[in-house]
Amino acid sequence: MKKPHISSGGVIYRILPKNKIEVLLIHQRISHKWHLPKGTYEGKESLEETALRETEEEKDVVEMAEKAIKEKI
């Protein structure tokens, strides 16, 4: 029997002026699907720790991209 795949993640969002909300979605190139930031649970940490680690990693990438864009403007 195939071992189940367990993922854990979270929702990264920000509230913009006029109460508009942006939500971070990740695009997978191979499957062409969009999903919330998540990662594979490997048993070395709790599901909560996995979710925090994965969302933090994605947040850091977004912040680096925003900084690079602002520097070019």
C-alpha positions as CSV (number, residue, x, y, z in Angstrom):
1,M,0.0,0.0,0.0
2,K,1.3,3.5,-0.9
3,K,2.3,5.7,2.0
4,P,0.0,8.7,2.3
5,H,1.4,12.1,1.4
6,I,0.9,14.6,4.2
7,S,1.3,18.4,3.6
8,S,1.0,21.3,6.0
9,G,0.8,25.0,5.1
10,G,-1.0,28.2,5.7
11,V,-2.6,31.3,4.2
12,I,-0.4,34.3,3.6
13,Y,-2.4,37.5,3.0
14,R,-2.3,41.2,3.3
15,I,-5.0,43.8,3.6
16,L,-4.7,46.7,1.1
17,P,-6.4,50.1,1.1
18,K,-10.2,50.0,0.7
19,N,-10.2,46.6,2.6
20,K,-9.0,44.7,-0.5
21,I,-7.2,41.4,0.4
22,E,-4.3,39.8,-1.5
23,V,-3.7,36.1,-1.0
24,L,-0.4,34.4,-1.9
25,L,-0.9,31.5,-4.3
26,I,1.9,29.3,-5.6
27,H,2.0,28.1,-9.2
28,Q,3.4,24.7,-9.9
29,R,5.0,24.7,-13.3
30,I,4.6,21.0,-14.0
31,S,1.0,20.5,-13.1
32,H,0.0,24.1,-13.9
33,K,-2.0,24.2,-10.7
34,W,-2.3,27.0,-8.1
35,H,-2.2,26.3,-4.4
36,L,-1.6,27.8,-1.0
37,P,1.9,27.7,0.4
38,K,2.5,24.3,1.8
39,G,5.2,21.6,2.2
40,T,5.7,18.0,2.9
41,Y,5.5,16.8,6.5
42,E,8.5,14.6,7.1
43,G,7.8,13.5,10.7
44,K,10.8,15.4,12.2
45,E,8.5,18.2,13.3
46,S,4.9,18.8,14.2
47,L,2.3,19.6,11.5
48,E,2.2,23.1,13.0
49,E,6.0,23.5,12.8
50,T,5.9,22.3,9.2
51,A,3.2,24.9,8.3
52,L,5.1,27.7,10.0
53,R,8.3,26.8,8.2
54,E,6.8,26.5,4.8
55,T,4.8,29.8,5.0
56,E,7.8,31.6,6.4
57,E,9.9,30.4,3.4
58,E,7.3,31.6,0.9
59,K,6.9,34.9,2.7
60,D,10.7,35.5,2.5
61,V,10.6,34.8,-1.3
62,V,7.8,37.3,-1.7
63,E,9.6,40.0,0.3
64,M,12.8,39.5,-1.7
65,A,10.8,39.9,-5.0
66,E,9.0,43.0,-3.8
67,K,12.3,44.5,-2.8
68,A,13.9,43.8,-6.2
69,I,10.9,45.3,-8.0
70,K,11.0,48.5,-5.8
71,E,14.7,48.9,-6.5
72,K,14.1,48.8,-10.3
73,I,11.4,51.4,-10.1
